[in-house]
Amino acid sequence: MIRTAHHQAGAFGEPLTGLRFIADELGSLMIVRIGDQIWQHDGRRFDPIDPEHRAHDDLSLRR
């Protein structure tokens, strides 16, 4: 998953500026910040997180 995050950052030409892992009963999830965009990776897919749909109490990768 970390290698995928670095590959994604390289594809966008942006720095990887944050990385966090979350594990729960549904499995593991990696949250990364690439430039100003936040992405999640569940082991299969890499998806952007829309900042307007994030929870207000979400502490993942806040600046």
Backbone as JSON Lines, residues from 0, in Angstrom:
{"i":0,"aa":"M","n":[0.82,-1.19,0.0],"ca":[0.0,0.0,0.0],"c":[0.87,1.26,0.0]}
{"i":1,"aa":"I","n":[1.96,1.24,0.73],"ca":[2.83,2.41,0.78],"c":[3.47,2.64,-0.59]}
{"i":2,"aa":"R","n":[3.88,1.57,-1.23],"ca":[4.47,1.69,-2.57],"c":[3.45,2.3,-3.55]}
{"i":3,"aa":"T","n":[2.2,1.9,-3.43],"ca":[1.14,2.46,-4.28],"c":[0.98,3.95,-4.02]}
{"i":4,"aa":"A","n":[1.07,4.37,-2.78],"ca":[0.94,5.79,-2.44],"c":[2.07,6.59,-3.08]}
{"i":5,"aa":"H","n":[3.29,6.07,-3.01],"ca":[4.42,6.76,-3.64],"c":[4.28,6.79,-5.16]}
{"i":6,"aa":"H","n":[3.78,5.72,-5.74],"ca":[3.55,5.67,-7.18],"c":[2.5,6.7,-7.59]}
{"i":7,"aa":"Q","n":[1.41,6.78,-6.82],"ca":[0.34,7.75,-7.12],"c":[0.86,9.17,-7.02]}
{"i":8,"aa":"A","n":[1.65,9.45,-5.99],"ca":[2.22,10.79,-5.82],"c":[3.14,11.13,-6.99]}
{"i":9,"aa":"G","n":[3.95,10.17,-7.41],"ca":[4.83,10.39,-8.54],"c":[4.07,10.64,-9.83]}
{"i":10,"aa":"A","n":[2.95,9.96,-10.0],"ca":[2.13,10.15,-11.2],"c":[1.55,11.56,-11.27]}
{"i":11,"aa":"F","n":[1.27,12.14,-10.11],"ca":[0.72,13.5,-10.07],"c":[1.82,14.55,-9.99]}
{"i":12,"aa":"G","n":[3.05,14.12,-9.77],"ca":[4.14,15.08,-9.64],"c":[4.02,15.92,-8.38]}
{"i":13,"aa":"E","n":[3.38,15.36,-7.37],"ca":[3.16,16.05,-6.1],"c":[3.86,15.28,-4.98]}
{"i":14,"aa":"P","n":[4.22,15.96,-3.9],"ca":[4.83,15.24,-2.78],"c":[3.8,14.48,-1.96]}
{"i":15,"aa":"L","n":[4.21,13.36,-1.41],"ca":[3.4,12.62,-0.45],"c":[3.66,13.27,0.91]}
{"i":16,"aa":"T","n":[2.66,13.96,1.44],"ca":[2.89,14.76,2.65],"c":[2.22,14.2,3.89]}
{"i":17,"aa":"G","n":[1.49,13.1,3.78],"ca":[0.87,12.52,4.96],"c":[0.49,11.08,4.7]}
{"i":18,"aa":"L","n":[0.53,10.27,5.74],"ca":[0.22,8.85,5.6],"c":[-0.33,8.36,6.93]}
{"i":19,"aa":"R","n":[-1.46,7.65,6.88],"ca":[-2.06,7.13,8.11],"c":[-2.75,5.82,7.78]}
{"i":20,"aa":"F","n":[-2.63,4.84,8.68],"ca":[-3.31,3.56,8.53],"c":[-4.41,3.45,9.56]}
{"i":21,"aa":"I","n":[-5.53,2.9,9.13],"ca":[-6.67,2.65,10.02],"c":[-7.05,1.19,9.83]}
{"i":22,"aa":"A","n":[-7.26,0.47,10.91],"ca":[-7.69,-0.93,10.84],"c":[-8.91,-1.1,11.73]}
{"i":23,"aa":"D","n":[-9.94,-1.73,11.17],"ca":[-11.14,-2.03,11.95],"c":[-11.68,-3.39,11.5]}
{"i":24,"aa":"E","n":[-12.91,-3.69,11.86],"ca":[-13.48,-4.99,11.53],"c":[-13.68,-5.19,10.03]}
{"i":25,"aa":"L","n":[-13.66,-4.11,9.26],"ca":[-13.81,-4.21,7.81],"c":[-12.48,-4.37,7.09]}
{"i":26,"aa":"G","n":[-11.38,-4.24,7.82],"ca":[-10.06,-4.4,7.22],"c":[-9.23,-3.15,7.41]}
{"i":27,"aa":"S","n":[-8.15,-3.07,6.64],"ca":[-7.25,-1.93,6.78],"c":[-7.54,-0.9,5.7]}
{"i":28,"aa":"L","n":[-7.21,0.34,6.01],"ca":[-7.41,1.45,5.11],"c":[-6.23,2.39,5.28]}
{"i":29,"aa":"M","n":[-5.69,2.85,4.17],"ca":[-4.59,3.8,4.21],"c":[-5.13,5.14,3.71]}
{"i":30,"aa":"I","n":[-4.86,6.19,4.45],"ca":[-5.24,7.55,4.07],"c":[-3.94,8.29,3.78]}
{"i":31,"aa":"V","n":[-3.86,8.94,2.62],"ca":[-2.66,9.69,2.27],"c":[-3.03,11.07,1.77]}
{"i":32,"aa":"R","n":[-2.12,12.0,1.99],"ca":[-2.25,13.33,1.41],"c":[-1.19,13.46,0.34]}
{"i":33,"aa":"I","n":[-1.64,13.76,-0.87],"ca":[-0.75,13.99,-2.01],"c":[-1.02,15.41,-2.47]}
{"i":34,"aa":"G","n":[-0.06,16.28,-2.23],"ca":[-0.29,17.7,-2.49],"c":[-1.4,18.19,-1.6]}
{"i":35,"aa":"D","n":[-2.46,18.74,-2.17],"ca":[-3.61,19.21,-1.39],"c":[-4.76,18.21,-1.38]}
{"i":36,"aa":"Q","n":[-4.63,17.11,-2.09],"ca":[-5.7,16.11,-2.23],"c":[-5.51,14.98,-1.22]}
{"i":37,"aa":"I","n":[-6.61,14.5,-0.62],"ca":[-6.56,13.37,0.29],"c":[-7.15,12.16,-0.43]}
{"i":38,"aa":"W","n":[-6.44,11.03,-0.33],"ca":[-6.82,9.78,-0.98],"c":[-6.95,8.68,0.05]}
{"i":39,"aa":"Q","n":[-7.74,7.65,-0.29],"ca":[-7.81,6.46,0.55],"c":[-7.53,5.24,-0.32]}
{"i":40,"aa":"H","n":[-6.9,4.23,0.3],"ca":[-6.58,2.99,-0.4],"c":[-6.98,1.85,0.5]}
{"i":41,"aa":"D","n":[-7.83,0.97,0.0],"ca":[-8.32,-0.15,0.82],"c":[-7.65,-1.47,0.49]}
{"i":42,"aa":"G","n":[-6.55,-1.41,-0.26],"ca":[-5.86,-2.62,-0.65],"c":[-6.17,-3.03,-2.08]}
{"i":43,"aa":"R","n":[-7.25,-2.47,-2.63],"ca":[-7.63,-2.76,-4.01],"c":[-7.72,-1.51,-4.86]}
{"i":44,"aa":"R","n":[-8.34,-0.46,-4.3],"ca":[-8.59,0.75,-5.08],"c":[-8.02,1.97,-4.38]}
{"i":45,"aa":"F","n":[-7.64,2.94,-5.19],"ca":[-7.15,4.22,-4.7],"c":[-8.19,5.24,-5.1]}
{"i":46,"aa":"D","n":[-8.86,5.87,-4.13],"ca":[-9.94,6.8,-4.42],"c":[-9.7,8.14,-3.73]}
{"i":47,"aa":"P","n":[-10.0,9.25,-4.41],"ca":[-9.91,10.55,-3.76],"c":[-11.04,10.72,-2.76]}
{"i":48,"aa":"I","n":[-10.77,11.47,-1.7],"ca":[-11.81,11.79,-0.71],"c":[-12.24,13.22,-0.95]}
{"i":49,"aa":"D","n":[-13.52,13.41,-1.16],"ca":[-14.07,14.75,-1.38],"c":[-14.04,15.5,-0.05]}
{"i":50,"aa":"P","n":[-13.33,16.64,0.01],"ca":[-13.21,17.36,1.29],"c":[-14.55,17.81,1.86]}
{"i":51,"aa":"E","n":[-15.56,18.0,1.02],"ca":[-16.86,18.45,1.52],"c":[-17.64,17.32,2.17]}
{"i":52,"aa":"H","n":[-17.24,16.06,1.95],"ca":[-17.94,14.93,2.54],"c":[-17.19,14.31,3.71]}
{"i":53,"aa":"R","n":[-16.09,14.93,4.14],"ca":[-15.36,14.44,5.3],"c":[-16.1,14.86,6.57]}
{"i":54,"aa":"A","n":[-16.02,14.04,7.56],"ca":[-16.63,14.37,8.85],"c":[-15.84,15.49,9.52]}
{"i":55,"aa":"H","n":[-16.52,16.34,10.26],"ca":[-15.86,17.45,10.95],"c":[-14.87,16.96,12.01]}
{"i":56,"aa":"D","n":[-15.12,15.78,12.57],"ca":[-14.23,15.28,13.61],"c":[-13.16,14.33,13.06]}
{"i":57,"aa":"D","n":[-13.05,14.26,11.75],"ca":[-12.03,13.4,11.12],"c":[-10.67,14.04,11.28]}
{"i":58,"aa":"L","n":[-9.79,13.41,12.04],"ca":[-8.47,13.96,12.31],"c":[-7.42,13.46,11.32]}
{"i":59,"aa":"S","n":[-7.85,12.68,10.33],"ca":[-6.87,12.1,9.42],"c":[-6.2,13.16,8.58]}
{"i":60,"aa":"L","n":[-4.92,13.31,8.8],"ca":[-4.06,14.16,7.99],"c":[-4.46,15.62,7.98]}
{"i":61,"aa":"R","n":[-5.02,16.11,9.06],"ca":[-5.3,17.54,9.13],"c":[-4.0,18.31,9.21]}
{"i":62,"aa":"R","n":[-3.98,19.47,8.61],"ca":[-2.78,20.33,8.68],"c":[-2.84,21.21,9.88]}
